[in-house]
């Protein structure tokens, strides 16, 4: 029974991790370049991409919280205590906090943009609101990049945990049946 529970938990983590990390990579490597290439006004492109990120941040937080809940459950359920399970959990606490902080920074950027009387690129680079906007933009990029990197760290820690679980028999390697073995009729 415990092995089925572990398998279901691993499956949930793989799904949620794939959604979270995949969405961050998709936003950064595909959506942002297309938006900024297609929309000629940098201000408008930034607002459009900002709206996309504002929609993403809530599902991103939910994914982080689901991963954190499964990691806490695993940490509390399995004995003896494992530093790798603890490390996975700490990474997820930080990663989810970074995504939450990213959402707060996005909110402040939106507030600045909504108060503007002209596109942000028309303001001198050395005066407010441009200085604050540029600082927040760099901070938001760094927060999301750090969350993405921590997700990869979590993946490495998770693989280490799985290898150790397999070594102690908590999870089993699935037996793959070759086509030759499938073709051989079983004599009873």
C-alpha positions as CSV (number, residue, x, y, z in Angstrom):
1,X,0.0,0.0,0.0
2,X,2.8,2.4,0.9
3,X,4.5,1.8,-2.4
4,X,1.3,2.8,-4.3
5,X,1.0,5.9,-2.2
6,X,4.6,6.8,-3.0
7,X,4.0,6.2,-6.7
8,X,1.0,8.5,-6.7
9,X,2.8,11.2,-4.8
10,X,5.7,11.0,-7.3
11,X,3.3,11.2,-10.2
12,X,1.7,14.3,-8.8
13,X,5.0,15.9,-8.2
14,X,6.2,15.2,-11.7
15,X,3.0,16.6,-13.2
16,X,3.0,19.8,-11.1
17,X,6.8,20.3,-11.5
18,X,6.4,20.0,-15.3
19,X,3.6,22.5,-15.3
20,X,5.5,25.0,-13.2
21,X,9.0,24.8,-14.7
22,X,7.6,24.3,-18.2
23,X,5.4,27.4,-17.9
24,X,8.4,29.5,-16.7
25,X,10.5,28.4,-19.5
26,X,7.7,28.9,-22.0
27,X,7.1,32.5,-20.8
28,X,10.7,33.4,-20.8
29,X,11.9,31.8,-23.9
30,X,8.9,31.9,-26.2
31,X,6.2,34.3,-25.1
32,X,8.3,37.3,-24.1
33,X,10.4,37.4,-27.3
34,X,7.3,37.0,-29.5
35,X,5.4,39.7,-27.7
36,X,8.3,42.2,-27.8
37,X,9.0,41.4,-31.4
38,X,5.4,41.6,-32.6
39,X,4.3,44.8,-30.7
40,X,6.3,47.7,-31.8
41,X,5.7,49.9,-28.7
42,X,7.9,48.6,-25.9
43,X,5.5,50.2,-23.4
44,X,2.5,48.3,-24.9
45,X,4.5,45.1,-25.2
46,X,5.5,45.4,-21.6
47,X,2.0,45.9,-20.5
48,X,0.7,42.9,-22.5
49,X,3.5,40.7,-21.1
50,X,2.9,42.0,-17.7
51,X,-0.8,41.0,-18.0
52,X,0.2,37.5,-19.0
53,X,2.6,37.3,-16.0
54,X,-0.2,38.5,-13.7
55,X,-2.4,35.7,-15.0
56,X,0.4,33.2,-14.6
57,X,1.5,34.1,-11.1
58,X,-1.6,32.6,-9.3
59,X,-1.3,29.2,-11.0
60,X,2.5,29.4,-10.4
61,X,1.9,29.9,-6.7
62,X,-0.6,27.1,-6.6
63,X,1.9,24.7,-8.2
64,X,4.6,25.8,-5.8
65,X,2.2,25.3,-2.8
66,X,1.2,21.8,-4.1
67,X,4.9,20.8,-4.4
68,X,5.5,22.2,-1.0
69,X,2.6,20.3,0.5
70,X,3.7,17.0,-1.1
71,X,7.3,17.6,0.1
72,X,6.1,18.3,3.6
73,X,4.0,15.2,3.6
74,X,6.9,13.1,2.4
75,X,9.2,14.7,4.9
76,X,6.8,13.9,7.8
77,X,5.7,10.5,6.6
78,X,9.0,8.8,5.9
79,X,11.4,7.7,8.6
80,X,14.3,7.8,9.2
81,X,14.9,11.5,8.8
82,X,16.6,12.4,5.5
83,X,18.6,15.5,4.8
84,X,17.7,15.3,1.2
85,X,14.0,15.4,1.9
86,X,14.6,18.4,4.2
87,X,16.7,20.1,1.5
88,X,13.9,19.5,-1.1
89,X,11.4,21.1,1.3
90,X,13.6,24.1,2.1
91,X,14.2,24.7,-1.7
92,X,10.4,24.7,-2.3
93,X,9.8,27.1,0.6
94,X,12.3,29.5,-1.0
95,X,11.1,28.9,-4.5
96,X,7.4,29.5,-3.6
97,X,8.4,32.6,-1.7
98,X,10.3,33.9,-4.7
99,X,7.2,33.4,-6.9
100,X,5.1,35.2,-4.3
101,X,7.6,38.1,-4.2
102,X,7.5,38.2,-8.0
103,X,3.8,38.7,-7.8
104,X,4.2,41.6,-5.4
105,X,6.8,43.2,-7.6
106,X,4.5,42.8,-10.6
107,X,1.7,44.5,-8.6
108,X,4.0,47.5,-7.9
109,X,5.0,47.7,-11.6
110,X,1.4,47.8,-12.6
111,X,0.7,50.6,-10.1
112,X,3.5,52.6,-11.6
113,X,2.4,52.0,-15.2
114,X,-1.2,52.9,-14.4
115,X,-0.1,56.2,-12.9
116,X,1.9,57.2,-16.0
117,X,0.7,59.9,-18.4
118,X,2.9,58.7,-21.2
119,X,4.8,55.5,-22.2
120,X,7.6,54.6,-19.8
121,X,10.3,54.9,-22.5
122,X,9.5,58.6,-22.8
123,X,10.6,59.3,-19.3
124,X,14.3,60.1,-18.7
125,X,16.3,57.1,-17.5
126,X,17.7,59.0,-14.5
127,X,14.4,60.2,-13.0
128,X,11.4,58.6,-11.3
129,X,9.2,56.8,-12.3
130,X,11.7,55.3,-14.8
131,X,14.3,54.6,-12.1
132,X,11.9,52.7,-9.9
133,X,10.4,50.9,-12.9
134,X,13.8,49.7,-14.2
135,X,14.8,48.6,-10.7
136,X,11.6,46.7,-10.2
137,X,11.9,45.1,-13.7
138,X,15.4,43.8,-12.9
139,X,14.2,42.6,-9.5
140,X,11.2,40.7,-11.1
141,X,13.5,39.1,-13.7
142,X,15.9,38.0,-11.0
143,X,13.2,36.6,-8.8
144,X,11.7,34.5,-11.5
145,X,15.1,33.4,-12.8
146,X,16.0,32.3,-9.2
147,X,12.7,30.4,-8.9
148,X,13.5,28.6,-12.1
149,X,17.0,27.6,-11.0
150,X,15.7,26.5,-7.6
151,X,13.2,24.3,-9.4
152,X,16.1,22.6,-11.2
153,X,17.9,22.2,-7.8
154,X,14.7,20.6,-6.4
155,X,14.7,18.2,-9.4
156,X,18.3,17.1,-8.6
157,X,17.5,16.6,-4.9
158,X,14.3,14.6,-5.9
159,X,16.3,12.3,-8.2
160,X,18.8,11.7,-5.3
161,X,15.8,10.8,-3.0
162,X,14.3,8.5,-5.6
163,X,17.6,6.7,-6.2
164,X,18.0,6.2,-2.4
165,X,14.4,5.0,-2.1
166,X,15.0,2.5,-4.8
167,X,18.1,1.3,-3.1
168,X,16.2,0.5,0.2
169,X,13.2,-1.0,-1.6
170,X,10.7,1.8,-0.9
171,X,10.0,1.9,-4.7
172,X,10.6,-0.8,-7.2
173,X,11.9,-0.6,-10.7
174,X,9.1,-1.6,-13.1
175,X,9.8,-4.7,-15.1
176,X,9.9,-4.0,-18.8
177,X,8.9,-6.9,-20.9
178,X,10.7,-7.1,-24.3
179,X,8.8,-7.9,-27.5
180,X,10.6,-11.2,-27.7
181,X,9.3,-12.1,-24.2
182,X,5.8,-11.0,-25.2
183,X,5.8,-13.2,-28.3
184,X,6.7,-16.4,-26.4
185,X,3.5,-18.2,-25.4
186,X,3.3,-19.3,-21.8
187,X,2.9,-23.0,-21.3
188,X,0.8,-23.9,-18.3
